[in-house]
């Protein structure tokens, strides 16, 4: 072999071996599974791990590292791949494995984003490796039959057009075999394995049959100088063995001094063929049995061969021969063509294995529709189930690699891709183990989360040992593909390991979230928003999503009914529709539904049982009880009007809820003359119940007029104003601006002012004063209030509003024992609000405590309705929770 040609070919072989190891097979279910453990797993795995590395890199590793360090490298390398093998065996014995092999394992365990990105990298790596193997085979042919075997690298020594022609012919041969199908390929691979085995036997026999001899080696040095070396084959010799125990020197093909890391990187690439059998999963009769058994036997066999070969060459060949001629095995063989044929067969097998593996992974990707139309034709198969279009895709791309000429540098990138894939398999197994899912019961038990984690770390370390630049680039490519697939939002019915892991972690952290350790300085609103019909409540849902400030947000709904009179619970079937609504609106909310004879009882149920541990609602938000005709938000938003699904694609899994069914599920909005679900007494009773249960209450009115809250809105609040009226306007005698309810009002307004769409809004606080009163204490109260705002770090402007004329209409309790307020007073208060807050985007008002007796409920509602009449979006708040804190 030529100087650089040999080393380059070795790199090529390595990459290809890595590729072949992934020979995925994604044959459709109609294709009968024909392959057993030997033909389907052992043969491709052994060939992938041998490749031409067995013949061309043994001398390189032993010559530079020495026998002791060479064996140490072998042990370390096989330890690393053995950790991944344990993960492969665990996943493959936990259920039925379909076509796609490693891609199928990863995608079904980690989800479509991770599986799709790794799968595409698999495919590209296999394509490059297929081209690399073909190039390496042609170079080996020209090296033996060319005019100057001593220097293959100079273009003058072969006609470039002929080189491409030979490469294309070899690639066409691989195409023909792969078009026939994986079954024929496995038989072809078996014949190649027999040839390689014969070549190996000839090497071992030659070690005792060939007599010691001197070998003359010539290299072209710098400045067109010729360098000559006298090497010797000694046969088994103790002195030769001692001289080959250790030592690093200059590599003649790269003119650089080797080290443990560089030699280990070269040697390790020959060990990346462990997934060849796993990726034939679509053609295996019993994948869960064949993959573990065949892979383990193949790895043990190849390890034994490598150890014996290392010992053999270190005891029979002097160091000069090992480090100056990486193709020395041909020169010390009984019949040199044995080794030459072995190299050719190994290269051809690796190329076919890479092509058929790439086509199976591409076929699996196309069936899963992760990348849309560009890969759609690859899902087409022949009558026998062979994905011939995917094979043609692979052949075309591999031909492009061949046209590019020698791409030995790509070999390292290919190997890095495989190591990243192995790390992903370990990650999948680790995730399944950590999730503690009851259905993860692999029959293969010789693994633990420790082996998975160690496998991940060792693969990542080896990536950077082999090539830090390519490793960084591959991780960046993985992240880009992850983001792309995440943006496309492919959903599936495979089951998501992330959900199991999240459940496991959330349960753990919820147990750690101790309600006894709550502190006011870490308080945040946790909202239960009661929704009768989302068609008329979408704007309010979007507003409360801004108001929650990273807290809990739950959409509650009460279905009227009695379970005793129903055949099944009607609520369970509704969750998917509500969750699809949440997705459509883009809010971060949970959904909690209940069945109850009355809305009041249902709301009590939700207030008590919604949430878990330290995450339970502390604030109840209700729509306002008035006579306004509800508007249908579904008719206004294009997302609910379009006949399409929006971002979804034809193959997207939508959990059984498409747009027409979502629209049909929620009934039309209530007509103005339609009967109501609850009475005024029941509505006020819900407010009283919440306050008794120490929940803060917010009543939201006119929020259907609020605009710019949608997820696609660009509003940043710069044109908005938030008005706060912290005084109880229905009790003019109350001048306490620092009671719990007033401070809660300020806190909620401040929280809204911190949200994305309101952060640039101006906040105004209105102080009502009686300027004509003989008591001028309001001036002192104003200064006290300004100091309070400073301590609470609330940035707002204070507006003084004289309301002497309003108070004059107030009826004193002794004049009206029932507590009724005159219409003049209510109208005056409303006019004051209209005069000062008509341009505000939203208003925060003090909600008086509801009456103790239900007979006064209608009067209470009428007073609140009169005060807020025609105001625009208004939030009436009654707070019972201390929420402000001035210390650190």
Residue pairs with C-beta under 8 A, 6 or more apart in sequence:
1 9
1 56
1 140
1 143
1 144
1 149
1 152
1 326
1 327
1 330
2 139
2 143
2 149
2 150
2 151
2 152
2 153
3 150
3 151
3 152
3 153
3 219
3 220
3 252
3 253
4 152
4 153
4 253
4 254
5 139
5 140
5 143
5 152
5 153
6 56
6 143
6 253
6 326
6 327
7 60
7 251
7 253
7 254
7 326
8 136
8 139
8 253
8 406
8 408
9 52
9 56
9 136
9 139
9 140
9 143
10 52
10 53
10 56
10 57
10 60
10 266
10 326
11 266
11 269
11 408
11 411
11 412
12 52
12 132
12 133
12 135
12 136
12 408
12 411
13 51
13 52
13 53
13 56
13 57
13 133
13 136
13 270
13 346
13 347
13 350
14 51
14 53
14 57
14 266
14 269
14 270
14 272
14 411
14 415
15 128
15 129
15 132
15 133
15 269
15 410
15 411
15 412
15 414
15 415
16 51
16 129
16 130
16 132
16 133
16 136
16 347
16 350
16 351
16 353
16 354
16 411
16 414
17 48
17 49
17 50
17 51
17 53
17 269
17 270
17 272
17 273
17 350
18 48
18 125
18 129
18 269
18 272
18 273
18 414
18 415
18 417
18 418
19 48
19 125
19 126
19 128
19 129
19 130
19 133
19 350
19 353
19 354
19 357
19 358
19 414
19 418
20 44
20 47
20 48
20 51
20 129
20 273
20 276
20 349
20 350
20 353
20 354
20 357
21 44
21 45
21 48
21 49
21 272
21 273
21 274
21 275
21 276
21 279
21 418
22 101
22 102
22 122
22 125
22 126
22 275
22 276
22 278
22 279
22 357
22 361
22 418
22 421
23 44
23 48
23 101
23 126
23 275
23 276
23 279
23 280
23 353
23 354
23 356
23 357
23 360
24 99
24 100
24 101
24 102
24 103
24 104
24 122
24 279
24 280
24 281
24 282
24 357
24 358
24 360
24 361
24 364
25 99
25 100
25 101
25 182
25 279
25 280
25 281
25 282
25 283
25 356
25 357
25 360
26 98
26 99
26 100
26 101
26 104
26 282
26 360
26 361
26 362
26 363
26 364
26 367
26 387
26 390
27 99
27 182
27 282
27 283
27 360
27 363
27 381
27 385
27 386
27 387
28 99
28 367
28 381
28 385
28 387
29 98
30 385
31 282
31 283
31 381
31 384
31 385
31 386
32 385
33 282
33 283
33 284
33 285
34 183
34 283
34 285
35 41
35 182
35 183
35 186
35 280
35 283
35 284
35 285
35 290
36 284
36 285
36 290
37 284
37 289
37 290
37 293
37 294
38 294
39 186
39 187
39 189
39 190
40 186
40 277
40 280
40 283
40 284
40 285
40 290
40 294
41 276
41 277
41 278
41 280
41 284
41 290
41 291
41 293
41 294
41 295
41 298
42 277
42 294
42 297
42 298
42 301
43 186
43 189
43 190
43 193
44 186
44 189
44 276
44 277
44 280
44 353
45 273
45 274
45 276
45 277
45 294
45 295
45 298
45 299
46 193
46 298
46 301
46 302
47 189
47 192
47 193
47 196
47 273
47 276
47 346
47 349
47 350
47 353
48 272
48 273
48 274
48 276
48 350
48 353
49 270
49 271
49 272
49 273
49 274
49 298
49 299
49 302
50 196
50 270
50 273
50 302
50 305
50 346
51 270
51 273
51 346
51 347
51 349
51 350
52 136
52 140
52 342
52 343
52 346
52 347
52 350
53 269
53 270
54 196
54 200
54 270
54 305
54 306
54 309
54 342
54 346
55 199
55 327
55 329
55 339
55 342
55 343
55 346
56 326
56 327
56 343
57 266
57 267
57 270
57 326
58 306
58 309
58 310
58 313
58 329
59 313
59 317
59 321
59 322
59 323
59 325
59 326
59 328
59 329
60 251
60 263
60 266
60 322
60 323
60 326
61 70
61 73
61 263
61 266
61 267
61 310
62 70
62 244
62 310
62 313
62 314
62 322
63 244
63 319
63 321
63 322
63 323
64 247
64 248
64 249
64 251
64 258
64 263
64 323
65 73
65 246
65 248
65 258
65 260
65 263
65 264
65 267
66 244
66 245
66 246
66 247
66 314
67 241
67 244
67 245
67 246
67 310
67 311
67 314
68 245
68 246
69 246
69 260
69 263
70 267
70 310
70 314
71 307
71 310
73 260
73 263
73 264
73 267
73 268
74 267
74 303
74 306
74 307
74 310
76 264
77 264
77 267
77 268
77 271
78 271
78 299
78 303
79 458
80 268
80 271
80 455
80 458
80 459
80 462
81 271
81 272
81 274
81 299
81 422
82 299
83 426
83 451
83 452
83 454
83 455
83 458
84 274
84 422
84 425
84 426
84 455
84 459
85 274
85 295
85 296
85 299
86 429
86 444
86 446
86 447
86 451
86 452
86 455
87 425
87 426
87 428
87 429
87 430
87 447
87 451
87 452
87 455
88 102
88 105
88 274
88 275
88 278
88 291
88 292
88 295
88 425
89 291
89 292
89 295
89 296
89 442
89 444
89 446
89 447
90 429
90 432
90 442
90 444
90 447
91 105
91 109
91 425
91 428
91 429
91 432
91 442
92 105
92 278
92 281
92 287
92 288
92 291
92 292
92 444
93 288
93 289
93 291
93 292
93 442
93 443
93 444
94 288
94 432
94 440
94 441
94 442
94 443
95 288
96 287
96 288
97 104
97 105
97 278
97 281
97 284
97 287
97 288
97 291
98 104
98 281
98 282
98 364
99 281
99 282
99 360
99 363
99 364
100 107
100 119
100 279
100 281
100 282
100 360
100 361
100 363
100 364
100 365
101 275
101 278
101 279
101 280
101 281
101 282
101 357
101 360
101 361
102 118
102 122
102 275
102 278
102 279
102 421
102 424
102 425
103 115
103 118
103 119
103 122
103 279
103 361
103 364
103 365
104 281
104 364
105 278
105 425
105 428
106 114
106 115
106 118
106 119
106 421
106 424
106 425
106 428
107 114
107 115
107 116
107 118
107 119
107 368
107 494
108 115
108 494
108 495
109 115
109 428
109 429
109 431
109 432
109 497
110 424
110 427
110 428
110 431
110 497
110 498
111 492
111 494
111 496
111 497
111 498
112 368
112 370
112 485
112 490
112 491
112 492
112 494
113 482
113 485
113 486
113 490
114 424
114 482
115 368
115 370
116 365
116 368
116 370
116 371
116 481
116 485
116 490
117 478
117 481
117 482
117 484
117 485
118 420
118 421
118 424
118 478
119 361
119 364
119 365
119 370
120 365
120 371
120 481
121 417
121 420
121 421
121 474
121 477
121 478
121 481
122 358
122 361
122 417
122 421
123 358
123 361
123 362
123 365
123 394
124 417
125 413
125 414
125 417
125 418
126 354
126 355
126 357
126 358
126 361
126 394
127 354
127 358
127 394
127 397
127 398
127 401
128 401
128 407
128 410
128 413
128 414
129 350
129 354
129 411
129 414
130 171
130 174
130 351
130 354
130 355
130 358
130 394
130 398
130 401
131 171
131 398
131 399
131 400
131 401
131 402
131 404
131 407
132 401
132 407
132 408
132 410
132 411
132 414
133 347
133 348
133 350
133 351
133 354
134 167
134 170
134 171
134 174
134 347
134 351
134 398
134 402
135 167
135 401
135 402
135 405
135 406
135 407
136 347
137 170
137 344
137 347
137 348
137 351
138 163
138 166
138 167
138 170
139 152
139 406
140 340
140 343
140 344
140 347
141 166
141 344
142 152
142 157
142 158
142 163
142 166
143 149
143 152
144 340
146 152
146 157
146 158
147 157
148 157
150 218
150 219
150 220
151 157
151 220
152 158
160 405
164 402
164 403
167 402
168 399
168 402
170 348
170 351
171 351
171 395
171 398
171 399
171 402
173 348
174 348
174 351
174 352
174 355
174 395
175 355
175 391
175 392
175 395
177 184
177 185
177 188
177 352
178 185
178 352
178 355
178 356
178 359
178 391
178 394
178 395
179 386
179 388
179 391
180 386
181 384
181 386
182 280
182 282
182 283
182 356
182 360
182 386
183 283
185 352
185 353
185 356
186 280
186 283
188 349
188 352
189 349
189 352
189 353
192 345
192 346
192 348
192 349
193 349
195 341
195 342
195 345
196 342
196 345
196 346
196 349
198 338
198 342
199 338
199 339
199 341
199 342
199 345
200 305
200 309
200 342
202 333
202 334
202 335
202 338
202 339
203 309
203 312
203 329
203 333
203 338
203 339
204 308
204 312
205 334
206 332
206 333
206 334
207 235
207 236
207 312
207 316
207 332
208 235
208 236
209 334
210 233
210 235
210 332
210 333
210 334
211 235
212 232
212 233
212 234
212 235
213 232
213 233
213 332
214 230
214 231
214 232
214 233
215 230
215 231
215 232
215 233
215 321
215 325
215 328
215 331
215 332
216 228
216 229
216 230
216 231
217 228
217 229
217 230
217 231
217 320
217 321
217 324
217 325
218 226
218 227
218 228
218 229
219 226
219 227
219 229
219 252
219 324
220 226
220 227
221 227
229 320
229 324
230 320
231 317
231 318
231 320
231 321
231 324
231 325
231 328
232 318
232 320
232 321
233 316
233 317
233 318
233 321
233 331
233 332
234 240
234 316
234 317
234 318
235 316
236 315
236 316
237 315
237 316
238 315
240 314
240 315
240 316
240 317
240 318
241 314
241 315
243 318
243 319
244 314
244 315
244 317
244 318
244 319
244 322
245 314
247 319
248 257
248 258
248 259
248 260
248 263
249 257
249 258
249 323
250 256
250 257
250 258
251 257
251 258
251 323
252 323
252 324
253 326
256 262
261 465
264 465
265 412
265 462
265 465
265 466
265 467
268 415
268 462
268 465
268 466
269 411
269 412
269 415
269 466
272 415
272 418
272 419
272 422
274 295
274 299
274 422
275 418
275 421
275 422
275 425
276 353
276 357
277 290
277 291
277 294
277 295
277 298
278 291
278 295
279 357
279 360
279 361
281 287
281 291
282 360
284 290
284 291
288 443
292 444
313 322
313 329
314 322
316 332
317 328
317 332
321 328
322 328
325 331
329 339
330 336
330 339
330 340
333 339
355 391
355 394
355 395
355 398
356 391
358 394
358 398
359 387
359 390
359 391
359 393
359 394
360 387
360 390
362 375
362 378
362 387
362 390
362 393
362 394
363 378
363 379
363 381
363 387
363 390
365 371
365 375
365 378
366 375
366 376
366 377
366 378
366 379
366 390
367 379
368 492
369 376
369 490
369 649
369 651
370 485
370 488
370 490
372 488
372 649
377 389
377 393
378 387
378 389
378 390
378 393
379 387
379 389
379 390
380 387
380 388
380 389
381 387
381 388
381 389
382 388
401 407
401 410
412 466
412 467
412 470
413 467
413 470
413 473
413 474
415 466
416 463
416 466
416 467
416 470
416 471
416 474
417 474
419 459
419 460
419 462
419 463
419 466
420 459
420 463
420 474
420 475
420 478
422 455
422 459
423 455
423 456
423 459
423 460
423 463
426 452
426 453
426 455
426 456
426 459
427 452
427 456
428 497
429 447
429 452
430 449
430 452
430 453
430 456
431 497
431 498
431 500
431 501
432 440
432 497
432 500
433 440
433 447
433 448
433 449
433 452
434 449
434 501
434 504
435 497
435 500
435 501
435 503
435 504
436 500
436 504
437 500
460 471
463 470
463 471
463 474
464 471
488 647
488 649
489 647
489 648
489 652
490 649
490 652
491 652
491 653
491 654
491 655
492 653
493 653
510 612
510 613
510 614
510 615
511 613
513 613
513 614
513 615
514 614
515 613
515 614
518 614
520 882
520 883
520 884
520 885
521 885
521 887
523 881
523 883
524 548
524 549
524 550
524 551
524 751
525 547
525 548
525 549
525 551
525 618
525 619
525 696
525 748
525 751
526 548
526 551
526 552
526 553
526 611
526 615
526 616
526 617
526 618
526 619
527 544
527 547
527 548
527 551
527 552
527 553
527 554
527 617
527 619
527 620
527 621
528 554
528 556
528 592
528 606
528 607
528 610
528 617
528 619
528 620
528 621
528 695
529 540
529 541
529 544
529 553
529 554
529 555
529 556
529 589
529 621
530 556
530 557
530 558
530 603
530 606
530 620
530 621
530 622
530 623
530 686
531 537
531 541
531 555
531 556
531 557
531 623
532 557
532 623
532 677
533 630
533 666
533 667
533 669
533 670
534 541
534 578
534 581
534 633
534 666
535 630
535 632
535 633
535 634
535 666
535 667
535 668
535 669
536 623
536 630
536 631
536 632
536 633
536 669
536 670
536 704
537 623
537 633
538 585
538 633
538 634
538 637
539 633
539 703
539 704
539 705
539 706
539 707
539 709
540 621
540 623
540 700
540 703
540 704
541 555
541 585
541 587
541 589
542 585
542 587
542 709
542 710
543 700
543 703
543 706
543 709
543 842
543 873
544 553
544 621
544 700
545 553
545 585
545 587
545 588
545 589
545 709
546 709
546 752
546 755
546 756
546 757
546 758
547 748
547 751
547 752
547 755
548 588
549 751
549 754
549 755
552 590
552 611
552 615
552 616
552 617
553 587
553 588
553 589
553 590
554 589
554 590
554 591
554 592
554 606
554 610
554 611
554 617
555 578
555 582
555 589
555 590
555 591
555 592
556 592
556 593
556 594
556 603
556 606
556 610
557 574
557 578
557 591
557 592
557 593
557 594
558 593
558 594
558 595
558 596
558 599
558 602
558 603
558 606
559 570
559 571
559 574
559 593
559 594
559 595
559 596
559 602
560 595
560 596
560 597
560 598
560 599
560 602
560 677
561 570
561 595
561 596
561 597
562 595
562 597
563 569
563 595
569 595
570 595
571 593
571 594
571 595
574 593
574 665
575 591
575 593
576 655
576 656
576 657
577 657
577 661
577 662
577 665
577 666
578 591
578 593
579 591
579 655
580 654
580 655
580 657
580 662
581 662
581 666
582 589
582 591
584 639
584 640
584 646
584 662
585 710
585 711
586 710
586 711
587 711
592 606
592 610
594 602
594 605
594 606
595 602
596 602
596 605
598 678
598 682
599 677
599 678
599 682
599 686
600 678
600 682
600 685
600 686
600 689
603 620
603 686
603 689
603 690
604 689
604 693
607 617
607 620
607 689
607 690
607 693
607 695
608 693
610 616
610 617
611 617
617 695
618 695
618 696
618 881
619 695
619 696
619 697
619 698
620 686
620 690
620 695
620 696
620 697
620 698
621 698
621 699
621 700
622 683
622 686
622 687
622 697
622 698
622 699
622 700
623 699
623 700
623 701
623 703
624 699
624 700
624 701
624 702
624 865
624 868
624 876
625 680
625 683
625 861
626 701
626 865
627 672
628 702
629 671
629 672
630 669
630 670
630 704
631 669
631 704
632 668
632 669
633 640
633 704
634 640
634 641
634 663
634 666
635 641
637 710
639 646
640 659
640 662
640 663
642 659
643 659
643 660
644 659
645 652
645 654
645 658
645 659
646 659
648 654
670 676
678 686
680 857
680 858
680 861
681 854
681 857
681 858
683 857
683 861
684 850
684 851
684 854
684 857
684 860
684 861
685 854
685 857
687 697
687 699
687 850
687 878
688 850
688 852
690 696
690 697
691 697
691 849
691 850
691 878
691 880
694 880
694 881
695 880
696 744
696 877
696 878
696 879
696 880
696 881
697 847
697 877
697 878
698 748
698 847
698 875
698 876
698 877
698 878
699 847
699 864
699 875
699 876
699 877
700 873
700 874
700 875
700 876
701 868
701 871
701 873
701 874
701 875
701 876
702 868
702 871
702 872
702 873
702 874
703 873
705 872
705 873
706 841
706 842
706 873
708 715
708 757
709 715
709 757
713 757
715 757
716 756
716 757
716 759
716 760
717 757
717 758
717 759
717 760
717 761
717 841
718 760
718 761
720 758
720 760
720 761
720 762
720 841
720 842
721 761
721 762
721 763
721 764
721 839
721 840
721 841
722 749
722 752
722 753
722 758
722 761
722 762
722 763
722 764
722 840
722 841
722 842
722 843
722 844
723 763
723 764
723 766
723 836
723 837
723 840
723 842
723 843
723 844
724 745
724 746
724 749
724 763
724 764
724 765
724 766
724 796
724 843
724 844
725 766
725 768
725 833
725 837
725 843
725 844
725 845
725 846
726 737
726 742
726 745
726 746
726 765
726 766
726 767
726 846
727 734
727 735
727 737
727 742
727 767
727 768
727 846
728 734
728 741
728 846
728 848
729 768
729 829
729 833
729 845
729 846
729 867
730 821
730 829
730 848
730 863
730 867
731 848
732 768
732 770
732 803
732 806
732 807
732 810
735 778
735 781
736 742
737 767
737 781
737 785
737 788
738 785
738 788
740 879
740 880
740 881
740 882
741 846
741 847
741 877
741 878
741 879
741 880
742 846
743 879
743 882
743 883
743 884
744 877
744 879
744 880
744 881
744 883
745 844
745 845
745 846
745 877
745 879
746 765
746 789
746 792
746 794
746 884
747 879
747 883
747 884
748 844
748 875
748 877
748 879
749 763
749 796
749 844
750 763
750 792
750 794
752 758
752 761
752 842
753 759
753 761
753 763
761 841
762 797
763 794
763 795
763 796
763 797
764 796
764 797
764 798
764 799
764 840
765 785
765 789
765 796
765 797
765 798
765 799
766 798
766 799
766 801
766 836
766 837
767 778
767 781
767 782
767 785
767 798
767 799
767 800
767 801
768 801
768 802
768 803
769 778
769 781
769 782
769 800
769 801
769 802
769 803
770 778
770 802
770 803
770 804
770 807
771 778
771 802
771 804
772 802
772 804
773 804
782 798
782 800
785 798
786 798
789 796
789 798
791 886
792 884
792 886
799 836
801 832
801 836
803 832
805 828
806 825
806 828
806 829
806 832
809 822
809 824
809 825
809 828
810 821
810 822
810 825
811 820
811 821
811 822
811 825
813 819
818 856
818 859
819 851
819 856
819 859
820 859
821 863
823 866
826 863
826 866
826 867
827 866
829 867
830 866
830 867
830 868
830 869
830 870
830 871
833 843
833 845
833 867
833 868
833 871
834 870
834 871
837 843
837 871
838 871
838 872
840 872
841 873
842 872
842 873
842 874
842 875
843 871
843 872
843 873
843 874
843 875
844 874
844 875
844 877
845 867
845 868
845 874
845 875
845 876
845 877
846 876
846 877
846 878
847 864
847 876
847 877
847 878
848 860
848 864
848 878
849 878
850 857
850 860
851 857
851 859
851 860
864 876
868 874
868 876
